[in-house]
Amino acid sequence: MFDIEREFDAHELQQMRLILLIEDFEISSHFADDGQSLGGSQKRREEQDLFLKAFSMSTIRDKRVICVTDRSSGAFRSKESILNEALA
């Protein structure tokens, strides 16, 4: 990611937005380990922390972290509500 940012001078691109989708591990009830995760279900928090660290190091100016967990139910938020937040 960082090589691409440097190659295209991402910090100067006004119409680029970096969006990181995360979950709230304290209340989420929607995770099922599909075996495709980098480290399996036991490593999810660590993986998310690594993505958050990389996100914070990005030079892209317009960045959003969006939690996909519905705070009241622990399920996934609707696609529409996530999209609306991403486009806001």
C-alpha positions in Angstrom: 0.0 0.0 0.0 2.7 2.5 0.9 4.6 1.9 -2.3 1.5 2.6 -4.3 0.9 5.8 -2.3 4.4 7.0 -3.0 4.2 6.1 -6.7 1.0 8.0 -7.2 1.7 10.8 -4.7 -1.5 9.8 -2.9 -1.2 12.7 -0.4 -1.9 15.1 -3.3 -4.9 13.3 -4.6 -7.9 15.3 -3.6 -10.6 12.9 -4.7 -9.2 9.7 -3.1 -10.6 8.3 0.1 -9.2 5.4 2.1 -11.9 3.5 4.0 -11.1 0.9 6.6 -13.9 -1.4 7.8 -13.6 -2.7 11.3 -15.7 -4.6 13.8 -16.4 -4.0 17.5 -15.1 -7.1 19.2 -16.9 -6.4 22.4 -20.4 -6.7 20.9 -20.0 -8.4 17.5 -21.9 -11.6 17.0 -21.5 -11.9 13.2 -18.1 -13.5 12.8 -17.7 -17.0 11.5 -14.2 -18.2 10.7 -14.1 -19.1 7.0 -10.4 -20.1 7.1 -9.5 -17.1 4.9 -8.4 -14.8 7.7 -4.6 -14.2 7.9 -4.4 -15.8 11.3 -7.7 -17.5 12.1 -10.3 -16.3 14.6 -7.8 -16.1 17.5 -5.8 -13.4 15.6 -8.7 -11.2 14.5 -8.0 -8.4 17.0 -4.3 -8.4 16.2 -5.0 -8.3 12.5 -7.4 -5.4 13.0 -4.8 -3.5 15.1 -2.2 -4.0 12.3 -4.7 -2.6 9.7 -5.4 0.4 12.0 -1.7 1.0 12.4 -1.1 1.0 8.6 -4.2 3.2 8.2 -2.8 5.8 10.6 0.5 5.8 8.7 -1.2 6.3 5.3 -0.5 9.7 3.6 -4.0 9.7 2.0 -5.7 12.8 3.4 -9.3 11.7 3.3 -9.5 8.6 5.6 -12.5 7.0 7.3 -12.7 4.1 9.8 -16.1 2.6 9.7 -17.4 0.1 12.2 -19.6 -2.6 10.5 -21.0 -3.8 13.8 -24.5 -2.6 14.8 -24.0 -1.2 18.3 -27.5 -2.3 19.5 -27.6 -5.9 18.1 -24.0 -6.9 17.6 -25.0 -8.0 14.0 -23.7 -6.4 10.8 -25.0 -2.9 10.0 -27.0 -2.7 6.8 -25.0 -2.2 3.6 -26.9 1.0 3.1 -25.9 2.6 6.4 -22.2 1.6 5.8 -22.3 3.0 2.3 -24.0 6.3 3.5 -21.2 6.7 6.1 -18.5 6.0 3.5 -19.9 8.6 1.2 -20.6 11.3 3.8 
